[in-house]
Amino acid sequence: MGNPQTNGKAERVIKTIMELWHEKTRFDSSAHRKTELSRFLNYYNGVRPHKGIGGLTPEVKLINYFCPETR
């Protein structure tokens, strides 16, 4: 549970995952779905720029936050 802003952000992430991945991918099995989800999350967090964090990826944003000397 969180505040409405946090809940809204979580809901937006879920909506984005459903739009960009789940609705556009055909899965042959549960194992295939799991593999494809892992691939998509790697893309979403490590490759895809996010407007809400200045065009960075979540991975880069976290690195900058926790290790500011590496910027």
C-alpha positions as CSV (number, residue, x, y, z in Angstrom):
1,M,0.0,0.0,0.0
2,G,1.1,3.5,-0.7
3,N,-0.1,6.9,-1.5
4,P,-2.2,7.6,-4.6
5,Q,0.8,8.9,-6.5
6,T,2.8,5.7,-5.8
7,N,-0.2,3.5,-6.7
8,G,-0.7,5.5,-10.0
9,K,2.9,4.9,-10.9
10,A,2.7,1.2,-10.3
11,E,-0.5,1.0,-12.3
12,R,1.1,2.9,-15.2
13,V,4.1,0.4,-15.2
14,I,1.6,-2.5,-15.4
15,K,-0.3,-0.8,-18.2
16,T,2.9,-0.2,-20.2
17,I,4.0,-3.8,-19.7
18,M,0.6,-5.0,-20.9
19,E,0.6,-2.7,-23.9
20,L,4.2,-3.2,-25.1
21,W,4.7,-6.8,-24.2
22,H,1.8,-9.0,-23.3
23,E,-0.7,-7.9,-25.9
24,K,1.9,-8.1,-28.7
25,T,3.4,-11.5,-27.9
26,R,2.1,-14.9,-28.6
27,F,3.2,-17.5,-26.0
28,D,3.5,-21.2,-26.7
29,S,3.8,-22.2,-23.0
30,S,4.1,-20.9,-19.5
31,A,7.9,-21.3,-19.7
32,H,7.9,-19.3,-23.0
33,R,5.9,-16.5,-21.3
34,K,8.4,-16.5,-18.4
35,T,11.4,-16.3,-20.7
36,E,9.8,-13.5,-22.8
37,L,8.9,-11.5,-19.6
38,S,12.5,-11.7,-18.5
39,R,13.7,-10.5,-21.9
40,F,11.2,-7.7,-21.9
41,L,12.1,-6.5,-18.4
42,N,15.7,-6.4,-19.4
43,Y,14.8,-4.2,-22.3
44,Y,12.4,-2.0,-20.2
45,N,14.9,-1.4,-17.4
46,G,18.1,-1.4,-19.3
47,V,17.5,-0.1,-22.9
48,R,14.2,1.8,-23.2
49,P,14.5,5.5,-22.2
50,H,11.8,6.8,-19.9
51,K,10.5,10.3,-20.3
52,G,9.6,10.6,-16.6
53,I,13.3,10.3,-15.6
54,G,14.8,12.6,-18.1
55,G,15.3,10.1,-21.0
56,L,17.4,7.8,-18.9
57,T,16.8,4.1,-18.4
58,P,15.8,2.9,-14.9
59,E,19.1,1.1,-14.6
60,V,21.1,4.3,-15.3
61,K,18.9,6.3,-13.0
62,L,19.6,3.9,-10.1
63,I,23.3,3.8,-10.9
64,N,23.5,7.6,-10.8
65,Y,21.5,7.7,-7.6
66,F,23.6,5.1,-5.7
67,C,27.0,5.9,-7.3
68,P,27.0,9.6,-8.2
69,E,30.7,9.5,-8.6
70,T,30.4,7.4,-11.8
71,R,28.4,10.0,-13.7
